[in-house]
């Protein structure tokens, strides 16, 4: 282990290691991409149904029928 007074050491850790750790932390917490194993908030069945209605996949009659079925199961 190096015990000298190195000009690039900060608090006992080499400057390069500080930069590596900062990069890793920024990558973990600031990356907008999906990270494998990341916990995500799942949409409820009603939310999915609302999205399908908004996208035009189903009409208002289908929406109301499916909504009543989902509410009966809850």
PyMOL CGO cylinders between C-alpha atoms (Angstrom):
from pymol import cmd
from pymol.cgo import CYLINDER

trace = [
    CYLINDER, 0.00, 0.00, 0.00, 1.25, 3.50, -0.81, 0.3, 1, 1, 1, 1, 1, 1,
    CYLINDER, 1.25, 3.50, -0.81, 1.88, 5.61, 2.29, 0.3, 1, 1, 1, 1, 1, 1,
    CYLINDER, 1.88, 5.61, 2.29, 3.56, 8.63, 0.73, 0.3, 1, 1, 1, 1, 1, 1,
    CYLINDER, 3.56, 8.63, 0.73, 2.40, 12.17, 0.40, 0.3, 1, 1, 1, 1, 1, 1,
    CYLINDER, 2.40, 12.17, 0.40, 1.13, 11.83, -3.14, 0.3, 1, 1, 1, 1, 1, 1,
    CYLINDER, 1.13, 11.83, -3.14, 0.03, 15.01, -4.81, 0.3, 1, 1, 1, 1, 1, 1,
    CYLINDER, 0.03, 15.01, -4.81, -3.04, 13.29, -6.29, 0.3, 1, 1, 1, 1, 1, 1,
    CYLINDER, -3.04, 13.29, -6.29, -4.43, 11.65, -3.17, 0.3, 1, 1, 1, 1, 1, 1,
    CYLINDER, -4.43, 11.65, -3.17, -7.46, 13.09, -1.44, 0.3, 1, 1, 1, 1, 1, 1,
    CYLINDER, -7.46, 13.09, -1.44, -8.51, 11.77, 1.96, 0.3, 1, 1, 1, 1, 1, 1,
    CYLINDER, -8.51, 11.77, 1.96, -6.48, 8.61, 1.49, 0.3, 1, 1, 1, 1, 1, 1,
    CYLINDER, -6.48, 8.61, 1.49, -8.06, 7.76, -1.85, 0.3, 1, 1, 1, 1, 1, 1,
    CYLINDER, -8.06, 7.76, -1.85, -6.48, 8.44, -5.20, 0.3, 1, 1, 1, 1, 1, 1,
    CYLINDER, -6.48, 8.44, -5.20, -8.20, 11.12, -7.30, 0.3, 1, 1, 1, 1, 1, 1,
    CYLINDER, -8.20, 11.12, -7.30, -8.90, 8.64, -10.07, 0.3, 1, 1, 1, 1, 1, 1,
    CYLINDER, -8.90, 8.64, -10.07, -10.95, 6.45, -7.71, 0.3, 1, 1, 1, 1, 1, 1,
    CYLINDER, -10.95, 6.45, -7.71, -13.02, 9.45, -6.62, 0.3, 1, 1, 1, 1, 1, 1,
    CYLINDER, -13.02, 9.45, -6.62, -13.81, 10.18, -10.27, 0.3, 1, 1, 1, 1, 1, 1,
    CYLINDER, -13.81, 10.18, -10.27, -14.75, 6.53, -10.86, 0.3, 1, 1, 1, 1, 1, 1,
    CYLINDER, -14.75, 6.53, -10.86, -17.11, 6.49, -7.87, 0.3, 1, 1, 1, 1, 1, 1,
    CYLINDER, -17.11, 6.49, -7.87, -18.70, 9.80, -8.87, 0.3, 1, 1, 1, 1, 1, 1,
    CYLINDER, -18.70, 9.80, -8.87, -19.24, 8.50, -12.40, 0.3, 1, 1, 1, 1, 1, 1,
    CYLINDER, -19.24, 8.50, -12.40, -20.85, 5.29, -11.10, 0.3, 1, 1, 1, 1, 1, 1,
    CYLINDER, -20.85, 5.29, -11.10, -23.19, 7.18, -8.76, 0.3, 1, 1, 1, 1, 1, 1,
    CYLINDER, -23.19, 7.18, -8.76, -24.25, 9.62, -11.49, 0.3, 1, 1, 1, 1, 1, 1,
    CYLINDER, -24.25, 9.62, -11.49, -24.83, 6.70, -13.86, 0.3, 1, 1, 1, 1, 1, 1,
    CYLINDER, -24.83, 6.70, -13.86, -26.99, 4.85, -11.31, 0.3, 1, 1, 1, 1, 1, 1,
    CYLINDER, -26.99, 4.85, -11.31, -29.13, 7.77, -10.16, 0.3, 1, 1, 1, 1, 1, 1,
    CYLINDER, -29.13, 7.77, -10.16, -29.29, 10.04, -13.21, 0.3, 1, 1, 1, 1, 1, 1,
    CYLINDER, -29.29, 10.04, -13.21, -29.61, 7.60, -16.09, 0.3, 1, 1, 1, 1, 1, 1,
    CYLINDER, -29.61, 7.60, -16.09, -33.03, 7.96, -17.71, 0.3, 1, 1, 1, 1, 1, 1,
    CYLINDER, -33.03, 7.96, -17.71, -32.84, 4.53, -19.31, 0.3, 1, 1, 1, 1, 1, 1,
    CYLINDER, -32.84, 4.53, -19.31, -34.42, 1.34, -18.00, 0.3, 1, 1, 1, 1, 1, 1,
    CYLINDER, -34.42, 1.34, -18.00, -31.95, -0.53, -15.85, 0.3, 1, 1, 1, 1, 1, 1,
    CYLINDER, -31.95, -0.53, -15.85, -32.41, -4.31, -15.58, 0.3, 1, 1, 1, 1, 1, 1,
    CYLINDER, -32.41, -4.31, -15.58, -33.78, -5.27, -12.18, 0.3, 1, 1, 1, 1, 1, 1,
    CYLINDER, -33.78, -5.27, -12.18, -35.10, -1.78, -11.51, 0.3, 1, 1, 1, 1, 1, 1,
    CYLINDER, -35.10, -1.78, -11.51, -38.32, -1.66, -9.54, 0.3, 1, 1, 1, 1, 1, 1,
    CYLINDER, -38.32, -1.66, -9.54, -41.03, 0.09, -11.48, 0.3, 1, 1, 1, 1, 1, 1,
    CYLINDER, -41.03, 0.09, -11.48, -44.49, 1.22, -10.47, 0.3, 1, 1, 1, 1, 1, 1,
    CYLINDER, -44.49, 1.22, -10.47, -46.96, -1.03, -12.20, 0.3, 1, 1, 1, 1, 1, 1,
    CYLINDER, -46.96, -1.03, -12.20, -50.10, 0.39, -13.73, 0.3, 1, 1, 1, 1, 1, 1,
    CYLINDER, -50.10, 0.39, -13.73, -53.39, -0.69, -12.28, 0.3, 1, 1, 1, 1, 1, 1,
    CYLINDER, -53.39, -0.69, -12.28, -55.93, -2.37, -14.57, 0.3, 1, 1, 1, 1, 1, 1,
    CYLINDER, -55.93, -2.37, -14.57, -58.01, 0.83, -14.57, 0.3, 1, 1, 1, 1, 1, 1,
    CYLINDER, -58.01, 0.83, -14.57, -54.96, 2.86, -15.67, 0.3, 1, 1, 1, 1, 1, 1,
    CYLINDER, -54.96, 2.86, -15.67, -54.31, 0.44, -18.53, 0.3, 1, 1, 1, 1, 1, 1,
    CYLINDER, -54.31, 0.44, -18.53, -57.96, 0.64, -19.53, 0.3, 1, 1, 1, 1, 1, 1,
    CYLINDER, -57.96, 0.64, -19.53, -57.85, 4.46, -19.51, 0.3, 1, 1, 1, 1, 1, 1,
    CYLINDER, -57.85, 4.46, -19.51, -54.73, 4.41, -21.68, 0.3, 1, 1, 1, 1, 1, 1,
    CYLINDER, -54.73, 4.41, -21.68, -56.38, 2.07, -24.18, 0.3, 1, 1, 1, 1, 1, 1,
    CYLINDER, -56.38, 2.07, -24.18, -59.43, 4.36, -24.37, 0.3, 1, 1, 1, 1, 1, 1,
    CYLINDER, -59.43, 4.36, -24.37, -57.19, 7.41, -24.88, 0.3, 1, 1, 1, 1, 1, 1,
    CYLINDER, -57.19, 7.41, -24.88, -55.24, 5.61, -27.61, 0.3, 1, 1, 1, 1, 1, 1,
    CYLINDER, -55.24, 5.61, -27.61, -58.47, 4.68, -29.41, 0.3, 1, 1, 1, 1, 1, 1,
    CYLINDER, -58.47, 4.68, -29.41, -58.03, 0.92, -29.02, 0.3, 1, 1, 1, 1, 1, 1,
    CYLINDER, -58.03, 0.92, -29.02, -61.46, 0.61, -27.41, 0.3, 1, 1, 1, 1, 1, 1,
    CYLINDER, -61.46, 0.61, -27.41, -64.58, 2.77, -27.49, 0.3, 1, 1, 1, 1, 1, 1,
    CYLINDER, -64.58, 2.77, -27.49, -66.56, 4.26, -24.60, 0.3, 1, 1, 1, 1, 1, 1,
    CYLINDER, -66.56, 4.26, -24.60, -69.01, 1.32, -24.41, 0.3, 1, 1, 1, 1, 1, 1,
    CYLINDER, -69.01, 1.32, -24.41, -66.18, -1.23, -24.16, 0.3, 1, 1, 1, 1, 1, 1,
    CYLINDER, -66.18, -1.23, -24.16, -64.47, 0.97, -21.58, 0.3, 1, 1, 1, 1, 1, 1,
    CYLINDER, -64.47, 0.97, -21.58, -67.55, 1.12, -19.36, 0.3, 1, 1, 1, 1, 1, 1,
    CYLINDER, -67.55, 1.12, -19.36, -68.18, -2.66, -19.62, 0.3, 1, 1, 1, 1, 1, 1,
    CYLINDER, -68.18, -2.66, -19.62, -64.60, -3.57, -18.79, 0.3, 1, 1, 1, 1, 1, 1,
    CYLINDER, -64.60, -3.57, -18.79, -64.41, -1.00, -16.02, 0.3, 1, 1, 1, 1, 1, 1,
    CYLINDER, -64.41, -1.00, -16.02, -67.50, -2.47, -14.35, 0.3, 1, 1, 1, 1, 1, 1,
    CYLINDER, -67.50, -2.47, -14.35, -65.98, -5.97, -14.61, 0.3, 1, 1, 1, 1, 1, 1,
    CYLINDER, -65.98, -5.97, -14.61, -62.73, -4.79, -13.03, 0.3, 1, 1, 1, 1, 1, 1,
    CYLINDER, -62.73, -4.79, -13.03, -64.59, -3.00, -10.22, 0.3, 1, 1, 1, 1, 1, 1,
    CYLINDER, -64.59, -3.00, -10.22, -66.65, -6.15, -9.49, 0.3, 1, 1, 1, 1, 1, 1,
    CYLINDER, -66.65, -6.15, -9.49, -63.47, -8.22, -9.11, 0.3, 1, 1, 1, 1, 1, 1,
    CYLINDER, -63.47, -8.22, -9.11, -61.90, -5.72, -6.69, 0.3, 1, 1, 1, 1, 1, 1,
]
cmd.load_cgo(trace, "trace")
